[in-house]
Amino acid sequence: MGMSMLHPQSEEDLDAAAKGESYTRGTSHIVWASITAIVVVTVAAVLYIYMGQKPPAATGEILSIWTHSMHDESPGYDAAGVAMPQETNDHILVFTRVRIHNQGKIPLYLIHTFANATLSDGIHTSYAAMRTEYNQVFLAYPKLAAWRDTPLAPDLTLDPGQTVEGTIITSFRVSRQQWDARKDLTFGFGFRYQPVLTLTPKVPIVEH
């Protein structure tokens, strides 16, 4: 009688085969999980780079800057004529004419405007005067009237493709010497739901 070519496997062989199949299946799952993770990370990186390269909604330019030094001294006595320590107050008024352009496809809503001056003791921030305060500056200091200009509305709305120009006034409580020793000066324009537009002047700062 002839022997069959299909020999029955022992229990040890069957266990080894089962373990090998299980190992192969586990390895397959790990490989696919790794591939999926790599794809997800790659897509996230591409989206991050794309979002980072997205052009800003607004662009702008500093057209001109001029400053005026103010030095105030108290009279050294109160309303009743009683002597009191005299106080001095130095500050710099900064008049900045800017141009802002909406290059996006949706309206932009300006919510605040400010200037940052980096001095020897750190960064000093001044928010732009509101429309009523803008007018009060020229009422309080008539000699500045010659440089009065159209103010930039602090709450303006920029439609897609629209460009506006106007002047903002900021003030820093520093002396002329401290101001002249500044290390940097930038202007920020905050729009609702948008990153702050930061502009660095490329024009000379003129003193009046």
Residue pairs with C-beta under 8 A, 6 or more apart in sequence:
9 17
55 103
56 103
56 194
56 195
56 197
57 102
57 103
57 104
57 106
57 108
57 191
57 194
58 100
58 101
58 102
58 103
58 104
58 108
58 158
58 189
58 191
58 194
58 197
59 100
59 101
59 103
59 197
60 98
60 99
60 100
60 101
60 189
60 197
60 199
61 98
61 99
61 199
62 96
62 97
62 98
62 187
62 199
62 200
62 201
62 202
62 203
63 97
63 98
63 99
63 165
63 203
64 96
64 97
64 203
64 206
65 94
65 95
65 96
65 97
65 201
65 203
65 204
65 205
65 206
66 95
66 147
66 205
66 206
66 207
66 208
67 92
67 93
67 94
67 95
67 179
67 205
67 206
67 207
67 208
68 92
68 93
68 95
68 141
68 144
68 207
68 208
69 90
69 92
69 176
69 179
69 207
70 89
70 90
70 91
70 92
70 93
70 141
71 88
71 89
71 90
72 88
72 89
72 90
73 86
73 87
73 88
73 89
74 84
74 86
74 87
74 88
75 86
76 83
76 84
76 85
76 86
77 83
77 84
78 84
89 173
90 173
90 174
90 175
90 176
91 171
91 172
91 173
91 174
92 171
92 172
92 174
92 176
92 179
93 137
93 144
93 169
93 170
93 171
94 115
94 126
94 169
94 170
94 171
94 172
95 147
95 149
95 167
95 168
95 169
96 115
96 167
96 168
96 169
96 170
96 187
96 201
97 149
97 165
97 166
97 167
98 152
98 165
98 166
98 167
98 168
98 187
98 189
98 199
99 163
99 164
99 165
100 110
100 152
100 158
100 163
100 164
100 165
100 189
100 197
101 158
101 162
101 163
102 108
102 158
102 159
102 160
102 161
102 162
102 163
103 161
104 160
105 160
106 160
107 157
107 158
107 159
107 160
108 157
108 158
108 191
108 192
108 194
109 155
109 157
109 158
109 191
109 192
110 153
110 154
110 155
110 156
110 157
110 158
110 189
110 190
110 191
111 155
111 190
111 191
111 192
112 127
112 128
112 154
112 190
113 127
113 128
113 152
113 154
113 168
113 187
113 188
113 189
113 190
114 125
114 126
114 127
114 128
114 170
114 187
114 188
114 190
115 125
115 126
115 128
115 168
115 170
115 172
115 185
115 186
115 187
115 188
116 123
116 124
116 125
116 184
116 185
116 186
116 187
116 188
117 123
117 124
117 126
117 172
117 174
117 179
117 182
117 184
117 185
118 124
118 182
118 183
118 184
118 185
119 174
119 178
119 179
119 181
119 182
119 183
120 178
120 181
120 183
124 172
124 174
126 170
126 171
126 172
127 170
128 152
128 154
128 168
128 169
128 170
129 137
129 168
129 169
129 170
129 171
130 154
131 151
131 153
131 154
133 169
134 151
134 169
137 144
137 169
138 144
138 145
138 148
144 208
147 208
149 166
149 167
150 165
150 166
150 167
151 166
151 167
151 168
151 169
152 164
152 165
152 166
152 167
152 168
153 166
156 164
158 164
168 187
172 179
185 200
185 201
185 205
186 198
186 199
186 200
186 201
187 198
187 199
187 200
187 201
188 196
188 197
188 198
188 199
189 196
189 197
189 198
189 199
190 196
190 197
191 197
